[in-house]
Amino acid sequence: MPGEPVVVHDERRPSAVEAGPPEVLRIPVLADGADPGKTAPSPLAIRDRLLVDRRLVADLAPERLFAYDVTLPAMKHLRGVASPGDRIVFRRGGRVAPDRICAVRTPEGIVLARVLFKGRSLLLLPGEGERDFESIEVEGMKALPGVIAGTHVLLIRR
Protein backbone atom coordinates (compact mmCIF):
# COMPACT_ATOMS: atom_id res chain seq x y z
CA MET A 1 0.00 0.00 0.00
CA PRO A 2 1.22 3.49 -0.72
CA GLY A 3 2.58 5.34 2.31
CA GLU A 4 3.56 2.20 4.31
CA PRO A 5 7.23 1.82 5.27
CA VAL A 6 9.23 -0.73 3.33
CA VAL A 7 11.16 -3.18 5.50
CA VAL A 8 14.30 -4.62 3.93
CA HIS A 9 16.16 -7.55 5.47
CA ASP A 10 19.76 -7.88 4.31
CA GLU A 11 20.59 -11.62 4.30
CA ARG A 12 24.33 -10.86 4.14
CA ARG A 13 24.42 -9.23 7.58
CA PRO A 14 23.01 -11.51 10.30
CA SER A 15 21.88 -9.77 13.44
CA ALA A 16 23.46 -10.52 16.83
CA VAL A 17 20.21 -12.17 17.89
CA GLU A 18 20.48 -14.69 15.08
CA ALA A 19 24.04 -15.70 15.92
CA GLY A 20 24.53 -19.41 16.61
CA PRO A 21 25.93 -20.92 19.79
CA PRO A 22 29.54 -20.11 20.66
CA GLU A 23 32.14 -22.43 19.21
CA VAL A 24 33.23 -25.16 21.60
CA LEU A 25 36.77 -26.52 21.38
CA ARG A 26 37.77 -30.05 22.34
CA ILE A 27 41.21 -29.67 23.92
CA PRO A 28 43.27 -32.82 24.60
CA VAL A 29 44.05 -33.43 28.29
CA LEU A 30 47.37 -35.23 28.47
CA ALA A 31 48.55 -37.86 30.93
CA ASP A 32 50.89 -36.67 33.69
CA GLY A 33 54.38 -36.07 32.30
CA ALA A 34 53.35 -36.76 28.67
CA ASP A 35 54.98 -34.47 26.12
CA PRO A 36 52.55 -32.62 23.85
CA GLY A 37 55.03 -32.87 20.97
CA LYS A 38 56.07 -30.06 18.69
CA THR A 39 52.87 -30.12 16.62
CA ALA A 40 50.49 -32.67 18.15
CA PRO A 41 50.47 -35.05 21.10
CA SER A 42 50.67 -38.78 20.59
CA PRO A 43 47.16 -40.29 20.66
CA LEU A 44 48.40 -42.56 23.47
CA ALA A 45 49.16 -39.50 25.63
CA ILE A 46 45.57 -38.16 25.50
CA ARG A 47 43.51 -39.26 28.49
CA ASP A 48 40.50 -36.94 28.09
CA ARG A 49 39.09 -34.02 26.13
CA LEU A 50 38.21 -30.72 27.76
CA LEU A 51 35.31 -28.76 26.25
CA VAL A 52 36.11 -25.04 26.30
CA ASP A 53 34.17 -22.07 24.98
CA ARG A 54 36.23 -20.58 22.16
CA ARG A 55 35.96 -17.10 23.68
CA LEU A 56 38.02 -18.20 26.72
CA VAL A 57 41.13 -18.86 24.66
CA ALA A 58 40.92 -15.78 22.43
CA ASP A 59 42.07 -16.29 18.89
CA LEU A 60 44.58 -19.07 19.57
CA ALA A 61 44.64 -21.86 17.01
CA PRO A 62 42.90 -24.94 18.50
CA GLU A 63 45.64 -27.30 17.30
CA ARG A 64 48.16 -25.34 19.43
CA LEU A 65 46.23 -26.01 22.66
CA PHE A 66 46.61 -28.85 25.16
CA ALA A 67 45.82 -29.31 28.86
CA TYR A 68 46.96 -31.11 32.00
CA ASP A 69 45.26 -31.96 35.28
CA VAL A 70 47.02 -30.57 38.34
CA THR A 71 48.13 -33.51 40.47
CA LEU A 72 49.65 -33.79 43.95
CA PRO A 73 53.24 -34.14 42.60
CA ALA A 74 52.77 -30.88 40.65
CA MET A 75 52.11 -29.02 43.88
CA LYS A 76 55.86 -28.86 44.51
CA HIS A 77 55.89 -26.00 41.99
CA LEU A 78 52.25 -24.90 41.93
CA ARG A 79 51.18 -24.65 45.59
CA GLY A 80 49.53 -21.26 46.04
CA VAL A 81 48.86 -20.97 42.30
CA ALA A 82 46.73 -24.03 41.52
CA SER A 83 45.19 -26.98 43.40
CA PRO A 84 44.92 -30.71 42.71
CA GLY A 85 42.04 -31.34 40.34
CA ASP A 86 42.37 -27.99 38.56
CA ARG A 87 42.97 -28.10 34.82
CA ILE A 88 45.43 -25.86 33.03
CA VAL A 89 45.16 -25.14 29.31
CA PHE A 90 48.45 -24.39 27.57
CA ARG A 91 49.43 -23.16 24.15
CA ARG A 92 52.56 -24.14 22.33
CA GLY A 93 55.07 -21.33 22.63
CA GLY A 94 54.20 -18.10 24.38
CA ARG A 95 56.01 -15.68 26.63
CA VAL A 96 57.94 -17.12 29.58
CA ALA A 97 57.47 -15.10 32.78
CA PRO A 98 57.47 -15.85 36.53
CA ASP A 99 53.72 -15.21 36.72
CA ARG A 100 52.97 -17.80 34.02
CA ILE A 101 52.73 -21.55 34.45
CA CYS A 102 54.81 -23.42 31.89
CA ALA A 103 54.91 -27.02 30.75
CA VAL A 104 58.65 -27.70 30.99
CA ARG A 105 60.48 -30.59 29.32
CA THR A 106 62.75 -32.39 31.80
CA PRO A 107 64.49 -35.79 31.62
CA GLU A 108 61.64 -37.14 33.80
CA GLY A 109 58.93 -35.79 31.48
CA ILE A 110 56.81 -32.65 31.50
CA VAL A 111 56.80 -30.67 34.75
CA LEU A 112 54.29 -27.88 35.39
CA ALA A 113 55.94 -24.87 37.03
CA ARG A 114 56.38 -21.14 37.06
CA VAL A 115 59.81 -20.37 35.66
CA LEU A 116 62.47 -17.70 35.55
CA PHE A 117 65.16 -17.52 32.87
CA LYS A 118 68.44 -16.49 34.48
CA GLY A 119 71.64 -16.47 32.43
CA ARG A 120 71.95 -19.97 31.01
CA SER A 121 69.54 -21.52 33.50
CA LEU A 122 65.81 -21.98 33.55
CA LEU A 123 64.76 -21.93 37.19
CA LEU A 124 61.63 -23.88 38.15
CA LEU A 125 60.22 -21.76 40.95
CA PRO A 126 59.04 -23.48 44.12
CA GLY A 127 55.42 -23.44 45.20
CA GLU A 128 54.28 -21.69 48.39
CA GLY A 129 56.05 -23.17 51.42
CA GLU A 130 58.67 -24.98 49.31
CA ARG A 131 62.30 -23.89 49.45
CA ASP A 132 64.12 -25.66 46.63
CA PHE A 133 64.53 -24.34 43.11
CA GLU A 134 65.18 -26.75 40.28
CA SER A 135 67.43 -25.65 37.46
CA ILE A 136 67.67 -26.70 33.82
CA GLU A 137 70.66 -25.63 31.76
CA VAL A 138 69.62 -23.86 28.55
CA GLU A 139 71.93 -22.72 25.75
CA GLY A 140 70.17 -19.35 25.56
CA MET A 141 66.85 -17.74 24.71
CA LYS A 142 66.79 -19.42 21.29
CA ALA A 143 66.87 -22.85 22.96
CA LEU A 144 63.83 -22.14 25.17
CA PRO A 145 61.25 -23.49 22.68
CA GLY A 146 62.92 -26.90 22.97
CA VAL A 147 62.57 -26.81 26.76
CA ILE A 148 59.24 -24.99 27.16
CA ALA A 149 56.47 -27.15 25.69
CA GLY A 150 53.84 -24.50 26.39
CA THR A 151 52.65 -21.57 28.48
CA HIS A 152 49.31 -21.37 30.24
CA VAL A 153 46.38 -19.49 28.80
CA LEU A 154 43.59 -20.70 31.09
CA LEU A 155 43.36 -22.10 34.62
CA ILE A 156 40.11 -23.92 35.40
CA ARG A 157 39.42 -24.42 39.09
CA ARG A 158 37.74 -27.63 40.14
Backbone as a printed PyTorch tensor [residue, N CA C, xyz], in Angstrom:
tensor([[[  0.8370,  -1.1760,   0.0000],
         [  0.0000,   0.0000,   0.0000],
         [  0.8760,   1.2310,   0.0000]],

        [[  0.4370,   2.2510,  -0.7000],
         [  1.2160,   3.4900,  -0.7150],
         [  1.2670,   4.1040,   0.6760]],

        [[  2.4200,   4.6670,   1.0300],
         [  2.5780,   5.3440,   2.3110],
         [  3.0800,   4.4420,   3.4260]],

        [[  3.0650,   3.0870,   3.2580],
         [  3.5580,   2.1970,   4.3100],
         [  5.0700,   2.0740,   4.1850]],

        [[  5.7790,   1.9680,   5.3390],
         [  7.2310,   1.8230,   5.2730],
         [  7.6130,   0.4860,   4.6400]],

        [[  8.7160,   0.4910,   3.9520],
         [  9.2320,  -0.7260,   3.3290],
         [ 10.3140,  -1.2860,   4.2470]],

        [[ 10.1800,  -2.5370,   4.6310],
         [ 11.1650,  -3.1840,   5.4960],
         [ 12.0360,  -4.0670,   4.6260]],

        [[ 13.3430,  -3.8410,   4.7100],
         [ 14.2960,  -4.6210,   3.9260],
         [ 15.1600,  -5.4110,   4.8950]],

        [[ 15.2960,  -6.7010,   4.6430],
         [ 16.1610,  -7.5470,   5.4730],
         [ 17.3520,  -7.9570,   4.6220]],

        [[ 18.5390,  -7.5550,   5.0540],
         [ 19.7600,  -7.8820,   4.3130],
         [ 20.2640,  -9.2410,   4.7860]],

        [[ 20.1750, -10.2540,   3.9490],
         [ 20.5860, -11.6170,   4.2980],
         [ 22.0930, -11.7300,   4.5280]],

        [[ 22.8710, -10.7880,   4.0020],
         [ 24.3250, -10.8600,   4.1390],
         [ 24.8060, -10.4260,   5.5130]],

        [[ 23.9970,  -9.7300,   6.2750],
         [ 24.4230,  -9.2280,   7.5830],
         [ 23.5190,  -9.7930,   8.6650]],

        [[ 23.8540, -10.9480,   9.2500],
         [ 23.0100, -11.5110,  10.2960],
         [ 23.0410, -10.6300,  11.5410]],

        [[ 21.9290, -10.5680,  12.2170],
         [ 21.8780,  -9.7660,  13.4420],
         [ 22.4940, -10.5590,  14.5840]],

        [[ 22.8730,  -9.8680,  15.6600],
         [ 23.4650, -10.5210,  16.8250],
         [ 22.4970, -11.5290,  17.4210]],

        [[ 21.2200, -11.2730,  17.3360],
         [ 20.2140, -12.1720,  17.8950],
         [ 20.2060, -13.4990,  17.1540]],

        [[ 20.5180, -13.4770,  15.8910],
         [ 20.4830, -14.6900,  15.0840],
         [ 21.7690, -15.5030,  15.1720]],

        [[ 22.7660, -15.0010,  15.8570],
         [ 24.0440, -15.7010,  15.9250],
         [ 23.8620, -17.0620,  16.5720]],

        [[ 24.6080, -18.0540,  16.0710],
         [ 24.5290, -19.4070,  16.6090],
         [ 25.2520, -19.5120,  17.9400]],

        [[ 25.2600, -20.7140,  18.4950],
         [ 25.9290, -20.9170,  19.7850],
         [ 27.4280, -20.6860,  19.6430]],

        [[ 28.0940, -20.3290,  20.7460],
         [ 29.5430, -20.1100,  20.6620],
         [ 30.2500, -21.4060,  20.2780]],

        [[ 31.3630, -21.2620,  19.6210],
         [ 32.1410, -22.4260,  19.2130],
         [ 32.7460, -23.0890,  20.4420]],

        [[ 32.6680, -24.3980,  20.4910],
         [ 33.2310, -25.1580,  21.6050],
         [ 34.4200, -25.9450,  21.0740]],

        [[ 35.5460, -25.8060,  21.7650],
         [ 36.7680, -26.5170,  21.3810],
         [ 36.9200, -27.7730,  22.2270]],

        [[ 37.4550, -28.8100,  21.6260],
         [ 37.7700, -30.0540,  22.3450],
         [ 39.2930, -30.1140,  22.4900]],

        [[ 39.7700, -29.7740,  23.6770],
         [ 41.2130, -29.6710,  23.9180],
         [ 41.7050, -30.9720,  24.5560]],

        [[ 42.7700, -31.5710,  24.0130],
         [ 43.2740, -32.8160,  24.6030],
         [ 43.8740, -32.5790,  25.9910]],

        [[ 43.4670, -33.4280,  26.9410],
         [ 44.0540, -33.4280,  28.2900],
         [ 45.0490, -34.5790,  28.2950]],

        [[ 46.3050, -34.2460,  28.5520],
         [ 47.3740, -35.2310,  28.4650],
         [ 47.6410, -35.9050,  29.8030]],

        [[ 48.1570, -37.1170,  29.7350],
         [ 48.5540, -37.8550,  30.9300],
         [ 49.7010, -37.1230,  31.6140]],

        [[ 49.8200, -37.3080,  32.9210],
         [ 50.8920, -36.6720,  33.6870],
         [ 52.2400, -36.9660,  33.0410]],

        [[ 53.0330, -35.9160,  32.8210],
         [ 54.3770, -36.0710,  32.2960],
         [ 54.4650, -36.2830,  30.7980]],

        [[ 53.3270, -36.5050,  30.1190],
         [ 53.3530, -36.7590,  28.6720],
         [ 53.7070, -35.4800,  27.9240]],

        [[ 54.5570, -35.6210,  26.9210],
         [ 54.9810, -34.4730,  26.1170],
         [ 53.9390, -34.1900,  25.0410]],

        [[ 53.5400, -32.9280,  24.8790],
         [ 52.5530, -32.6170,  23.8530],
         [ 53.1100, -32.6630,  22.4370]],

        [[ 54.4170, -32.8390,  22.2970],
         [ 55.0280, -32.8720,  20.9710],
         [ 55.1670, -31.4700,  20.4060]],

        [[ 55.8570, -31.3700,  19.3160],
         [ 56.0670, -30.0600,  18.6910],
         [ 54.8250, -29.5800,  17.9530]],

        [[ 54.0620, -30.5230,  17.3790],
         [ 52.8740, -30.1150,  16.6160],
         [ 51.5930, -30.7770,  17.1140]],

        [[ 51.6860, -31.9760,  17.6490],
         [ 50.4930, -32.6700,  18.1490],
         [ 50.9320, -33.7560,  19.1280]],

        [[ 50.1130, -33.9920,  20.1580],
         [ 50.4660, -35.0520,  21.0990],
         [ 50.2120, -36.4310,  20.4880]],

        [[ 50.9200, -37.4040,  20.9920],
         [ 50.6680, -38.7820,  20.5920],
         [ 49.2590, -39.1560,  21.0430]],

        [[ 48.5010, -39.8710,  20.2300],
         [ 47.1580, -40.2850,  20.6580],
         [ 47.1820, -41.0820,  21.9620]],

        [[ 48.2860, -41.7890,  22.2300],
         [ 48.4030, -42.5600,  23.4690],
         [ 48.5350, -41.6690,  24.7020]],

        [[ 48.9680, -40.4200,  24.5110],
         [ 49.1600, -39.4970,  25.6310],
         [ 47.8610, -38.8220,  26.0480]],

        [[ 46.8360, -38.8560,  25.2090],
         [ 45.5750, -38.1580,  25.4950],
         [ 44.7010, -39.0270,  26.3910]],

        [[ 44.3450, -38.4910,  27.5620],
         [ 43.5090, -39.2630,  28.4870],
         [ 42.0910, -38.7310,  28.5940]],

        [[ 41.8400, -37.5330,  28.0270],
         [ 40.5040, -36.9430,  28.0950],
         [ 40.4470, -35.7880,  27.1040]],

        [[ 39.2720, -35.2370,  26.9310],
         [ 39.0870, -34.0210,  26.1280],
         [ 38.3430, -33.0210,  26.9990]],

        [[ 38.8090, -31.7980,  26.9930],
         [ 38.2080, -30.7150,  27.7600],
         [ 37.4200, -29.8350,  26.7970]],

        [[ 36.1410, -29.6200,  27.0830],
         [ 35.3090, -28.7580,  26.2530],
         [ 35.4160, -27.3350,  26.7760]],

        [[ 35.8610, -26.4270,  25.9110],
         [ 36.1080, -25.0400,  26.3030],
         [ 35.4430, -24.1040,  25.3020]],

        [[ 34.7550, -23.1100,  25.8240],
         [ 34.1670, -22.0720,  24.9810],
         [ 35.3050, -21.3370,  24.2830]],

        [[ 35.2080, -21.2090,  22.9940],
         [ 36.2310, -20.5770,  22.1650],
         [ 36.6390, -19.1980,  22.6820]],

        [[ 35.6800, -18.4620,  23.2240],
         [ 35.9570, -17.0950,  23.6830],
         [ 36.9460, -17.0560,  24.8440]],

        [[ 37.1070, -18.1680,  25.5750],
         [ 38.0190, -18.1970,  26.7230],
         [ 39.4880, -18.3040,  26.3290]],

        [[ 39.7430, -18.7120,  25.1150],
         [ 41.1310, -18.8590,  24.6610],
         [ 41.4480, -17.9170,  23.5080]],

        [[ 40.7040, -16.8460,  23.4250],
         [ 40.9150, -15.7810,  22.4340],
         [ 41.0040, -16.3460,  21.0290]],

        [[ 41.9620, -15.8740,  20.2860],
         [ 42.0670, -16.2880,  18.8890],
         [ 43.1840, -17.3050,  18.6650]],

        [[ 43.5220, -18.0600,  19.7040],
         [ 44.5790, -19.0670,  19.5680],
         [ 44.0990, -20.2290,  18.7020]],

        [[ 44.9820, -20.7400,  17.8790],
         [ 44.6410, -21.8650,  17.0100],
         [ 44.3790, -23.1070,  17.8630]],

        [[ 43.2480, -23.7770,  17.6770],
         [ 42.8990, -24.9410,  18.5040],
         [ 43.9630, -26.0390,  18.4990]],

        [[ 44.6320, -26.2400,  17.3720],
         [ 45.6430, -27.2990,  17.3000],
         [ 46.8930, -26.9650,  18.1190]],

        [[ 47.0170, -25.7390,  18.5970],
         [ 48.1600, -25.3420,  19.4280],
         [ 47.8620, -25.4800,  20.9210]],

        [[ 46.6520, -25.9310,  21.2680],
         [ 46.2310, -26.0110,  22.6650],
         [ 46.2850, -27.4430,  23.1890]],

        [[ 46.6400, -27.5760,  24.4620],
         [ 46.6130, -28.8510,  25.1640],
         [ 46.4460, -28.5440,  26.6440]],

        [[ 46.1010, -29.5470,  27.4410],
         [ 45.8240, -29.3070,  28.8630],
         [ 46.3980, -30.4430,  29.7140]],

        [[ 46.5530, -30.1260,  30.9990],
         [ 46.9550, -31.1130,  32.0000],
         [ 46.0780, -30.9330,  33.2260]],

        [[ 45.8720, -32.0280,  33.9590],
         [ 45.2570, -31.9590,  35.2760],
         [ 46.3600, -31.6480,  36.2770]],

        [[ 46.0610, -30.8280,  37.2600],
         [ 47.0200, -30.5700,  38.3380],
         [ 46.9280, -31.7340,  39.3120]],

        [[ 48.0710, -32.3550,  39.5790],
         [ 48.1320, -33.5120,  40.4740],
         [ 48.9330, -33.1590,  41.7220]],

        [[ 48.8960, -34.0360,  42.7180],
         [ 49.6510, -33.7930,  43.9550],
         [ 51.1460, -33.5840,  43.7010]],

        [[ 51.8080, -34.3990,  42.8560],
         [ 53.2380, -34.1400,  42.6050],
         [ 53.5060, -32.7530,  42.0180]],

        [[ 52.5770, -32.2090,  41.2490],
         [ 52.7720, -30.8850,  40.6470],
         [ 52.7520, -29.7740,  41.6870]],

        [[ 52.2360, -30.0590,  42.8570],
         [ 52.1120, -29.0250,  43.8830],
         [ 53.4680, -28.5310,  44.3770]],

        [[ 54.5100, -29.2930,  44.1430],
         [ 55.8620, -28.8590,  44.5120],
         [ 56.1580, -27.4890,  43.8980]],

        [[ 55.6510, -27.2560,  42.6830],
         [ 55.8930, -25.9960,  41.9860],
         [ 54.6540, -25.1100,  41.8940]],

        [[ 53.4830, -25.6600,  42.1710],
         [ 52.2500, -24.8980,  41.9320],
         [ 51.4630, -24.5220,  43.1820]],

        [[ 51.9090, -24.9710,  44.3560],
         [ 51.1830, -24.6500,  45.5870],
         [ 51.0320, -23.1370,  45.7130]],

        [[ 49.8100, -22.6890,  45.9500],
         [ 49.5320, -21.2630,  46.0380],
         [ 49.0810, -20.6730,  44.7140]],

        [[ 49.2450, -21.4330,  43.6330],
         [ 48.8610, -20.9710,  42.3010],
         [ 47.6920, -21.7960,  41.7750]],

        [[ 47.7620, -23.1100,  41.9900],
         [ 46.7270, -24.0340,  41.5240],
         [ 46.5410, -25.1110,  42.5820]],

        [[ 45.5020, -25.9130,  42.4430],
         [ 45.1910, -26.9780,  43.4020],
         [ 44.9810, -28.2920,  42.6630]],

        [[ 45.1900, -29.4260,  43.3620],
         [ 44.9250, -30.7140,  42.7130],
         [ 43.4830, -30.7520,  42.1830]],

        [[ 43.3540, -31.2690,  40.9720],
         [ 42.0390, -31.3380,  40.3400],
         [ 41.7670, -30.1920,  39.3790]],

        [[ 42.5110, -29.0830,  39.5240],
         [ 42.3680, -27.9860,  38.5620],
         [ 42.8750, -28.4760,  37.2080]],

        [[ 42.4490, -27.8060,  36.1600],
         [ 42.9650, -28.1010,  34.8230],
         [ 43.5910, -26.8310,  34.2700]],

        [[ 44.7360, -27.0000,  33.6210],
         [ 45.4320, -25.8640,  33.0320],
         [ 45.5200, -26.0990,  31.5300]],

        [[ 45.0690, -25.0980,  30.7720],
         [ 45.1610, -25.1440,  29.3130],
         [ 46.4080, -24.3660,  28.9090]],

        [[ 47.2070, -24.9840,  28.0570],
         [ 48.4550, -24.3930,  27.5730],
         [ 48.3750, -24.1850,  26.0690]],

        [[ 49.2290, -23.2910,  25.5940],
         [ 49.4300, -23.1560,  24.1550],
         [ 50.8930, -23.4100,  23.8740]],

        [[ 51.1670, -23.9460,  22.7200],
         [ 52.5590, -24.1420,  22.3310],
         [ 53.1920, -22.7670,  22.1730]],

        [[ 54.3920, -22.6190,  22.6970],
         [ 55.0700, -21.3310,  22.6320],
         [ 54.5300, -20.3820,  23.6830]],

        [[ 54.6640, -19.1140,  23.4220],
         [ 54.1980, -18.1020,  24.3770],
         [ 55.3470, -17.4880,  25.1520]],

        [[ 55.0170, -16.4400,  25.8620],
         [ 56.0090, -15.6770,  26.6290],
         [ 56.2680, -16.3530,  27.9690]],

        [[ 57.5410, -16.5480,  28.2990],
         [ 57.9420, -17.1210,  29.5810],
         [ 58.0830, -15.9930,  30.5840]],

        [[ 57.4030, -16.1170,  31.7300],
         [ 57.4680, -15.1050,  32.7840],
         [ 57.1680, -15.7760,  34.1230]],

        [[ 57.6820, -15.2240,  35.2270],
         [ 57.4690, -15.8460,  36.5350],
         [ 56.0000, -15.9540,  36.9540]],

        [[ 55.1350, -15.1470,  36.3540],
         [ 53.7210, -15.2130,  36.7230],
         [ 52.9280, -16.1780,  35.8380]],

        [[ 53.6120, -16.8800,  34.9490],
         [ 52.9710, -17.8030,  34.0190],
         [ 53.3750, -19.2290,  34.3070]],

        [[ 52.4200, -20.1400,  34.2830],
         [ 52.7310, -21.5540,  34.4520],
         [ 53.1850, -22.0870,  33.0910]],

        [[ 54.2690, -22.8360,  33.1240],
         [ 54.8050, -23.4170,  31.8900],
         [ 54.8120, -24.9360,  31.9940]],

        [[ 54.7020, -25.5840,  30.8490],
         [ 54.9080, -27.0230,  30.7490],
         [ 56.3650, -27.1710,  30.2980]],

        [[ 57.2030, -27.6650,  31.2030],
         [ 58.6540, -27.6970,  30.9870],
         [ 59.1170, -29.1210,  30.7060]],

        [[ 59.9130, -29.2860,  29.6480],
         [ 60.4790, -30.5930,  29.3250],
         [ 61.6850, -30.8570,  30.2280]],

        [[ 61.6350, -31.9570,  30.9420],
         [ 62.7490, -32.3860,  31.7960],
         [ 63.0640, -33.8420,  31.4250]],

        [[ 64.1930, -34.3700,  31.8970],
         [ 64.4910, -35.7850,  31.6210],
         [ 63.4200, -36.7330,  32.1740]],

        [[ 62.6850, -36.3060,  33.2040],
         [ 61.6420, -37.1420,  33.8040],
         [ 60.2920, -36.9840,  33.1030]],

        [[ 60.1960, -36.0630,  32.1640],
         [ 58.9340, -35.7930,  31.4830],
         [ 58.5290, -34.3400,  31.6930]],

        [[ 57.3000, -34.0190,  31.3540],
         [ 56.8090, -32.6540,  31.4990],
         [ 56.5500, -32.3440,  32.9710]],

        [[ 57.0360, -31.1720,  33.4050],
         [ 56.7990, -30.6710,  34.7510],
         [ 56.0720, -29.3320,  34.6140]],

        [[ 55.0230, -29.1380,  35.4010],
         [ 54.2880, -27.8770,  35.3910],
         [ 54.8710, -26.9800,  36.4650]],

        [[ 55.3010, -25.7790,  36.0740],
         [ 55.9430, -24.8750,  37.0310],
         [ 55.9490, -23.4500,  36.5090]],

        [[ 56.0490, -22.5160,  37.4400],
         [ 56.3770, -21.1380,  37.0640],
         [ 57.8820, -21.1230,  36.8900]],

        [[ 58.3800, -20.3370,  35.9500],
         [ 59.8120, -20.3740,  35.6580],
         [ 60.4020, -18.9700,  35.5740]],

        [[ 61.7190, -18.9360,  35.7010],
         [ 62.4710, -17.6970,  35.5520],
         [ 63.7240, -18.0380,  34.7620]],

        [[ 63.9530, -17.3110,  33.6750],
         [ 65.1570, -17.5200,  32.8650],
         [ 66.2460, -16.6250,  33.4170]],

        [[ 67.3460, -17.2250,  33.8450],
         [ 68.4390, -16.4900,  34.4750],
         [ 69.7550, -16.9490,  33.8760]],

        [[ 70.3650, -16.0980,  33.0540],
         [ 71.6400, -16.4670,  32.4270],
         [ 71.4550, -17.6310,  31.4850]],

        [[ 72.0760, -18.7590,  31.8190],
         [ 71.9450, -19.9750,  31.0080],
         [ 71.1050, -21.0200,  31.7330]],

        [[ 70.3470, -20.5780,  32.7160],
         [ 69.5400, -21.5200,  33.4960],
         [ 68.0650, -21.1370,  33.4610]],

        [[ 67.2430, -22.1550,  33.4010],
         [ 65.8080, -21.9810,  33.5540],
         [ 65.4810, -22.4800,  34.9550]],

        [[ 65.0720, -21.5650,  35.8200],
         [ 64.7570, -21.9280,  37.1950],
         [ 63.2920, -22.2950,  37.3040]],

        [[ 62.9970, -23.4730,  37.8630],
         [ 61.6350, -23.8790,  38.1500],
         [ 61.3470, -23.3920,  39.5590]],

        [[ 60.4750, -22.4070,  39.6640],
         [ 60.2200, -21.7560,  40.9460],
         [ 59.4310, -22.6710,  41.8800]],

        [[ 59.7570, -22.6240,  43.1680],
         [ 59.0440, -23.4760,  44.1230],
         [ 57.6450, -22.9370,  44.4060]],

        [[ 56.7510, -23.8420,  44.7760],
         [ 55.4170, -23.4380,  45.1960],
         [ 55.4820, -22.8390,  46.5950]],

        [[ 54.3730, -22.2850,  47.0450],
         [ 54.2790, -21.6930,  48.3850],
         [ 54.7160, -22.7070,  49.4360]],

        [[ 55.6020, -22.2990,  50.3420],
         [ 56.0510, -23.1710,  51.4180],
         [ 57.1960, -24.0960,  51.0310]],

        [[ 57.5310, -24.1650,  49.7730],
         [ 58.6710, -24.9750,  49.3060],
         [ 59.9040, -24.0860,  49.2840]],

        [[ 61.0730, -24.6810,  49.4160],
         [ 62.2990, -23.8900,  49.4540],
         [ 63.2170, -24.1170,  48.2490]],

        [[ 63.1320, -25.2810,  47.6490],
         [ 64.1150, -25.6600,  46.6340],
         [ 63.7150, -25.2500,  45.2260]],

        [[ 64.6560, -24.6370,  44.5280],
         [ 64.5320, -24.3400,  43.1080],
         [ 65.0900, -25.5320,  42.3540]],

        [[ 64.5510, -25.8070,  41.2010],
         [ 65.1830, -26.7500,  40.2850],
         [ 65.7250, -25.9150,  39.1470]],

        [[ 66.7880, -26.4050,  38.5320],
         [ 67.4320, -25.6460,  37.4640],
         [ 67.6620, -26.5510,  36.2600]],

        [[ 67.4000, -25.9970,  35.0800],
         [ 67.6660, -26.7020,  33.8230],
         [ 68.5990, -25.8170,  33.0120]],

        [[ 69.7180, -26.3870,  32.5730],
         [ 70.6570, -25.6260,  31.7570],
         [ 70.0720, -25.4440,  30.3550]],

        [[ 70.1440, -24.2050,  29.8690],
         [ 69.6200, -23.8590,  28.5460],
         [ 70.7060, -23.0750,  27.8120]],

        [[ 70.8890, -23.3740,  26.5500],
         [ 71.9330, -22.7200,  25.7500],
         [ 71.6980, -21.2220,  25.5720]],

        [[ 70.5010, -20.7610,  25.7500],
         [ 70.1660, -19.3520,  25.5590],
         [ 68.6930, -19.2330,  25.2240]],

        [[ 68.2590, -18.0060,  25.0020],
         [ 66.8470, -17.7450,  24.7060],
         [ 66.3570, -18.5300,  23.4950]],

        [[ 67.2050, -18.7060,  22.4990],
         [ 66.7880, -19.4160,  21.2870],
         [ 66.5140, -20.8920,  21.5500]],

        [[ 67.0770, -21.4400,  22.6290],
         [ 66.8710, -22.8520,  22.9600],
         [ 65.6190, -23.0690,  23.8110]],

        [[ 65.0140, -22.0000,  24.3040],
         [ 63.8330, -22.1360,  25.1690],
         [ 62.6830, -22.9130,  24.5340]],

        [[ 62.3630, -22.7250,  23.2510],
         [ 61.2530, -23.4940,  22.6770],
         [ 61.4470, -25.0110,  22.7610]],

        [[ 62.6710, -25.4680,  22.8090],
         [ 62.9170, -26.9000,  22.9720],
         [ 62.6860, -27.3820,  24.3890]],

        [[ 62.7430, -26.4630,  25.3440],
         [ 62.5680, -26.8100,  26.7580],
         [ 61.1490, -26.4940,  27.2260]],

        [[ 60.5960, -25.3940,  26.7700],
         [ 59.2420, -24.9890,  27.1640],
         [ 58.2560, -25.5640,  26.1460]],

        [[ 57.4650, -26.5380,  26.5860],
         [ 56.4740, -27.1530,  25.6920],
         [ 55.2810, -26.2340,  25.4930]],

        [[ 54.9760, -25.4080,  26.5070],
         [ 53.8370, -24.4970,  26.3900],
         [ 53.7160, -23.5710,  27.5780]],

        [[ 52.9300, -22.5270,  27.4040],
         [ 52.6460, -21.5700,  28.4760],
         [ 51.1410, -21.5210,  28.6880]],

        [[ 50.7440, -21.2690,  29.9300],
         [ 49.3130, -21.3720,  30.2360],
         [ 48.5120, -20.1910,  29.7010]],

        [[ 47.3010, -20.5060,  29.2800],
         [ 46.3800, -19.4860,  28.8000],
         [ 45.0900, -19.4900,  29.6100]],

        [[ 44.8460, -20.5820,  30.3450],
         [ 43.5910, -20.6960,  31.0880],
         [ 43.7710, -21.6660,  32.2390]],

        [[ 43.3480, -21.2550,  33.4390],
         [ 43.3600, -22.1000,  34.6160],
         [ 41.9110, -22.3280,  35.0190]],

        [[ 41.4880, -23.5780,  35.0510],
         [ 40.1060, -23.9160,  35.4010],
         [ 40.1130, -24.5680,  36.7750]],

        [[ 39.4920, -23.8920,  37.7170],
         [ 39.4230, -24.4180,  39.0920],
         [ 38.4050, -25.5370,  39.1740]],

        [[ 38.6930, -26.5260,  39.9900],
         [ 37.7360, -27.6350,  40.1410],
         [ 36.5720, -27.2280,  40.9760]]])
